[in-house]
Amino acid sequence: GAVVSQHPSWVICKSGTSVKIECRSLDFQATTMFWYRQFPKQSLMLMATSNEGSKATYEQGVEKDKFLINHASLTLSTLTVTSAHPEDSSFYICSATLAGGGFHNEQFFGPGTRLTVL
Amino acid sequence: ILNVEQSPQSLHVQEGDSTNFTCSFPSSNFYALHWYRWETAKSPEALFVMTLNGDEKKKGRISATLNTKEGYSYLYIKGSQPEDSATYLCAFMRTSGSRLTFGEGTQLTVNP
């Protein structure tokens, strides 16, 4: 149980285009989903917290107009990287918590998306 | 800014060796410490969520201890197997419902 999928697993795009990444909780309802980014040899850095039906909360230094997050249902959150540039190339990974917080807010992760912007 | 540090960064051991690594975190305002195991091309998998000082948890050959007063947790693997090869992440949570702050991970390689 508590499986999270992410699509696509990797994507290559041209500079200036937008890319959408989907995060789905397959067998549970997730009121809260998180989006992380990981640069090489660095830790997972939280970008934003997304609550179903409300606006996402972005971490300091993360541009909300560049990284659009939509959490329209209890099983789906999307991250759109708008007008992507090479410096946006990174590994993006989402996670979700069970409705009600679960056991000490345990987070269930997707497998991640490798974005390369040419 | 919360500092969560893991050591060593990487570790190579032989099959059958026992090994351990460290996660250090701020000792003030502690709520929980999470350990994850992350195999290449897979999702990070939760191993333990630890909340109480002195906690010791075990799952098969893997165990973890927690010292909240001094701000560290150890993860032990007994009799390492090649399938234990993965990156082990710890993450600190300051209050219930707050963000997880991750360390950079310890990359373990177990050679057959």
Interface residues (C-beta under 8 A of the other chain):
Chain A: V4 F34 Y36 K41 Q42 S43 L44 M45 L46 T49 E59 I93 G101 F103 H104 N105 E106 Q107 F108 F109 G110 P111 G112
Chain B: V4 Y31 A32 H34 Y36 A41 K42 S43 P44 E45 A46 V49 T51 L89 A91 M93 S96 G97 R99 L100 T101 F102 G103 E104 G105
